[in-house]
């Protein structure tokens, strides 16, 4: 069962479900589900799927890290929950989000980064 805040593959992309609604059966059609989802890279996606169909559900693991430093090459230094550093990740190139992270870090805010 796919629920709000769950994940499933919509149009070939793993996405987080933000809205689910059911559509009534028509004279010659089956009940359908209308999904609205957010894809991390492509934004909002929508799809209508017959309620009897199977959907692919990705196994999504996400981990939170404290942001320690941002390097000029775009890589970041992150602090794990067991107090080790992780230095092998680069920030996304999404300009509004990147600007928001850099500004917050520059202001000395404690930032938490979620890695999926």
C-alpha positions in Angstrom: 0.0 0.0 0.0 1.4 3.4 -1.0 0.7 6.1 1.5 1.4 9.8 1.9 5.1 10.4 2.8 6.0 7.0 1.4 8.2 6.4 -1.7 7.4 4.8 -5.0 8.6 4.9 -8.6 6.7 7.3 -10.7 7.5 7.7 -14.4 10.8 5.8 -13.8 11.9 8.1 -10.9 12.0 7.3 -7.2 9.8 9.9 -5.6 8.2 10.9 -2.2 4.4 10.8 -2.2 2.8 14.0 -1.0 -0.8 13.3 -2.0 -2.9 10.3 -2.8 -6.5 10.3 -3.9 -8.8 7.7 -5.4 -11.0 8.2 -8.5 -14.3 6.5 -8.8 -14.9 3.7 -11.2 -16.4 4.7 -14.5 -19.0 2.8 -16.6 -16.2 0.7 -18.2 -13.2 1.4 -16.1 -11.6 0.3 -12.8 -11.0 2.4 -9.8 -7.8 4.5 -10.1 -5.4 6.2 -7.7 -4.0 9.7 -8.4 -0.6 10.2 -7.0 1.2 13.5 -6.5 4.9 13.1 -5.7 8.1 15.1 -5.4 11.3 13.9 -7.1 14.5 15.2 -5.5 15.9 16.2 -8.9 12.9 16.9 -11.2 10.4 18.4 -8.8 6.6 17.6 -8.8 5.4 14.5 -10.7 1.8 13.2 -11.1 0.5 9.9 -12.3 -2.9 8.0 -12.4 -2.6 4.3 -11.8 -5.4 1.6 -11.8 -5.8 0.6 -8.2 -5.4 -3.1 -9.1 -1.9 -2.5 -10.6 1.4 -3.2 -8.8 3.8 -0.3 -8.4 7.6 -0.4 -7.8 8.6 0.8 -4.4 12.3 1.7 -3.9 14.1 0.8 -0.7 15.1 4.3 0.6 17.6 4.8 3.4 18.3 8.3 4.6 20.8 9.4 7.2 21.2 12.8 8.9 24.7 14.3 9.3 25.8 17.6 10.9 27.5 19.9 8.4 31.0 20.8 9.6 32.6 22.5 6.6 32.0 23.3 2.9 35.0 23.2 0.6 35.5 25.4 -2.5 35.3 22.3 -4.8 31.7 21.7 -3.5 32.6 18.8 -1.2 31.4 18.9 2.4 32.7 17.6 5.7 29.9 15.9 7.7 29.8 14.6 11.3 28.3 11.1 11.7 26.3 10.0 14.8 29.3 8.2 16.1 31.4 11.4 15.8 33.4 10.3 12.7 33.8 12.6 9.7 32.5 11.8 6.2 34.3 13.8 3.5 33.3 12.1 0.3 30.1 13.9 -0.6 29.5 16.9 -2.8 26.6 19.3 -2.4 23.8 19.3 -5.0 24.1 21.9 -7.8 20.5 23.1 -7.3 21.2 26.8 -7.0 18.5 28.0 -4.6 19.2 25.1 -2.2 23.0 25.5 -2.5 22.7 29.2 -1.7 20.5 28.6 1.3 22.9 26.0 2.7 26.0 28.2 2.1 24.3 31.3 3.6 23.1 29.4 6.7 26.6 27.9 7.2 28.2 31.3 6.8 25.9 32.7 9.5 27.2 30.0 11.9 23.9 28.1 12.0 24.0 24.4 13.0 22.9 22.6 9.8 21.8 19.0 9.4 22.2 17.4 5.9 20.0 14.4 5.0 21.7 11.9 2.6 19.5 9.5 0.7 
